[in-house]
Amino acid sequence: MILYRQHFHKFPEGHLKEYKTQAKIREILLSIGCQNEWINDCAGTGLVVNLRGQGEPDEDKQRIIALRADIDGLKMQENNDLEYKSQTEYAHMCGHDGHISMLLAAASIFIQNLNKISQNMMIRLLFQPAEEGPGGALPMINDGCLEGVDEIFGLHNRPIYLPGLIRVKSGAVMASSTIVEIKVRGVSGHGSQPHMIQDAISASAAILCQLHAIKSRLIESKHNVVLSITQFTGGFADSVFPDSCYLQGTIRTFDSQILKDLEDKIIKVAQTTAISMGCTAEVKFVERYPPLINHPDQAKFIENLTANAFGAEFVGEQGLPVSGAEDFSFYLHHKPGCFFFLLTYDFNFPNRALHQSNFDFNDNLLATGAYIWVKIIEEKFNCKLLTE
C-alpha cells in the first residue's frame, strides 16, 4: 500500500489529464484479482469498478454502496527531498495519492472475499478525476456512476493537530465555492486630466471597500460567510486612465439561500457604487461547488462505526465545518451519503499542511483508512471480511 502511494506521489497528473494514473489504478486492480469487465472508464480519466458479491443470495433487494477516492494532483512544484518526489509539473499536495491507495487496499480485501458477500450486493469504487477543479464529480454522475447506488461515502485526510482520529457531522461540513467577477467600466483618458474621465480604478477601489462591509453589516453574524476578493486588475500605462477594471474572488457559505442573498447584495453594492462615481458594473457568478451537506442517517452511521472501531473518544465534530469546498457535494445532492475526515497529523513533520509545497501524506494512517472502507461494507452488507 505504501509503495502504491509513493508511486502515485511521484507521478501526479492534473485535472482531466490523469491518463497514467488511471492506467496504473487499472493495472493494480487487475493484479489483485479484479476482472477487466468489472472496470469501466468514466468521465474520461476516471474509473468505476463494480464488485458484485458472489455469495448466496438473501431475501433483501439488491443494494449498491459507492466509495469514492479523488485522483488528481495540483499544478504546483513540490518542495520535499524525497526519493519519490514528484517528477512532473504537478504535485500531490492534497493527499489524493493516499486516497487512491487506501481504496485500492480495501479493494484487495473486497476482491479476495466476494464469496462472503451476497449476490444481491455490490460495492462500487469511484476513482474520480479533477476534484481540485474544474470538478470531476458532475462528469462522473453524467456518465452514470450513481445509477442504482443506494448510499455513497467519501473521506479526506486532514493533517492538522486535533485530538482523536475521525471528524464527522451531520449537515453542513464544507462550504460552497462560487467565483465572483466584477467588471467596472468608465471612460479612459490622459493621466493629466482626471476631470475629463470616469475613473474605473477609483470606482473599483470603492466597490472593494464596500464589499468588505457586506459581511459585517448586511449578513447576520450567525451565518458563516467568506467573501475574498483576490484579483484587482486595470490599466496598462502610467499616464492613461483605463476604461475598465476587473475584480475577481470567491464566496464561500454553508447555506444555499444565504449564498443567493449574498449574490443579490454584491450586485446591488457593485452597481450602485459604480453609478455614484459615473461608471457601470457588470457582475457575474460562476458556481463551482455547492455546500457539502451530509445526510443525518449516514453521518450517524459513520460516527457509530468509527466509535466502535477506535473508541468514542477518537471521534467528534471539533473543527467542522470547514470553509474549503469539495465536489463530493454533488454526489450528496443525488444520493444519501456522508463525507468525513481522517486526521493524519504527523508529529515528525508538524508544519505540513494541505496545498503547501512541503506536504506529504502520513503513511502511518493508510491502513486505518483502508480499514474504515472495509468496515463500512461489513456493516452495510452484514458480512465478515476481516479477521480480527
Order of alpha helices (4+ residues) and beta strands (2+ residues): alpha-alpha-beta-beta-beta-alpha-beta-alpha-beta-beta-beta-beta-beta-alpha-beta-beta-beta-alpha-beta-beta-alpha-beta-alpha-beta-alpha
